[in-house]
Amino acid sequence: MPTIEQVVDKLIQLRVCPEAIGYVREFDDWQQCWDRCERVTWMAWLLCKLRSPSEYYDITGLLSHEHTCNVHSIRQAYPQAPSFIKKGE
């Protein structure tokens, strides 16, 4: 599991908004941050940035049903916080 600073560094590389960076820095643990996030748009955006093209279409398909897409549905489909820090980074 990456440290919060590793996550922040990667998010900065991905050019996320300052509000999201501030939110992540409120936590000591990346999984805890993921588990408590209430911003479905942030979660979906990050997943789309980090996943394979086929998974990207699954995520955008989920988002196309706005009335059913919520934080719970994202967490149900992706219960683990996205892993995007390569070993040694």
N, C-alpha and C positions, 0 to 999 in steps of 0.2 A: 504494500500500500504506500503510495507516495506521501511525502510530507505536505503540509498545507503550503509551504513556500514553493515546493516543486509544482504543485497545482497552480498556484498564483503565477509563477513564471510561465507555465504553458498557456494559461489563459491570456496573459499579456501578449504572448506570441500570436494567439488567435484573435487578438484585438477585441476582447470583450469589453463591455461598458464598465466604467469605474464603479458603478453601483454594484455590479456582480462581483467585482474584485473585493470590494468592502464587505459584501455578504460572506464570501468564502473565508475571509480573514477573521470572521467572528468565531470560527470553529478551530478545534485542535486536530480534528480527524476528518478526512475526506469523505468517508462513508457516512459519518454523522451529518455532514453538510448536505450530502445527496439525500439522505433520509428525511431531513427536515425542510428541504426546499419546497416552497409553495408556488414557485413560478414555473408553470408548465412550459412557457415559451423559452425560458432559459434552458431547461432540461432538454427539450426537444432540439433546440439549436445546437447545444453541445453534442448531443448524440449524433445529429446530422453531420457535424464537423468531423467526428471521430470514427464513424462506422464505415463499413464497406458500402459501395453503391447499392447493392441489393437491400441491405438493411436500411439505407437512406430512404428508399422507396417505401419500405414497410412503415417507417416513422412518419413520412409525409402523408402516407395513406391514413394513418391513425389521426393525424392532425386535420385531415380534410373533413373529418366528422367532429366538428368543434363541439357539438352538443354532448358527445360522449368522451371527448379527449379532455382529461384532467390530470392532475398530478398523480392521482391513484392509478389511472390507466398507464401512465408512463412508468411508474414504479413497479407495477405488476408485470409489465413487459420487460423491464430492465431493473431488477431489484438491486443489482450491484452497481456501485458507483463506477462510471466509465474509467477504464484503465488506459491511460494514454502516456504514461511515463515509461519509457523504455528502461530496461535494466542498465544500470551504470550512469543514468542521467541524474 
